[in-house]
């Protein structure tokens, strides 16, 4: 997987949003909101090739959670990112 070029992470209050930097990335019907953990993952993989396993490794290292939980959570976030069109599989 890889983040789609032209999307940037921006703070919005206590959360974060991913916004398109050009008109072709803008979909006014959908705002992509990320919590602190998801924003951490985004910053770590932005512009790089990555897998669900890579996301899980990042979660385990930062939050000291078990691998099974990290894989479940990273799979869910990757799926949401793909559905939102901000990550290419």
N, C-alpha and C positions, 0 to 999 in steps of 0.2 A: 504494500500500500504506500501511498504518498499523498501528502497534502496537495490540494489543487493550488496552483500558482495564482496569486492575486487576492487571496484571503488573508486577513490579518487579525490577530487577537487584540482586543482593546478592553480596558477596564470599564465597568459600568456599575458604579456603586460598589457593593460587596461581591458582585459576580463579574463575569467577563462575557463578551460577545465576540463572535467571529463575523467580520464584515467584509464585503467585497470592495475592492479598491477601484474597480471600473464598472461601467454600466452593464457589461455582459455578465458579471457575477451577482448583480443585485436582483433579488427576488423580494419585492415589497410585501408579499404574503407570508413571509417566514423570517423570524429572527432566530439566530442560533445562539443560545445562551449556554454558557459553561460554568460549572462550579469551580472551586479552587483546584480540586484534583484533576478535573478534565483540562483545565487551563494549563496546569503543570505538564500534563502529557503532551498537549498541543505544542507548548514551547520547546519541549525536548525533541519532538519529531518533525517540527515544521521544516519543510524543504528537504527531508531525508526519506529514504526508503525505510519502511518499518513493517513489523508484523504484530499480530496480537500478542505473541510471545514477548516481543520487545516491550510492548506496553505493560504487560504483566510484570516483567523484570523491573521496570521503573517503579511500579506501584509497590512491589515487595521491598525494594531498596529504600524508598522514601517513607512508606507508612508501616513497614514491618508487619504486613498482613500475610496470611498463608497463601501459598501458590494457587490453590484451587479457587479461592475467593478472587484473587487477582486476575486469573484467567477468565473467570465469569464476568467480572466487571469490565475488563479490557475488551472482551469480545462484544459486550453490549455497547460500549462507547464507540468502538470501531464501526459497528453496524449502523448506529445513529449518524455518525459522520458520513458514511457512504450514502445513506438515504438522503441526507441533507445536501449532498453534492459537494462537500468540502474536502473529501478524500476520495481518491481513485483506488479501486481494488487492484 
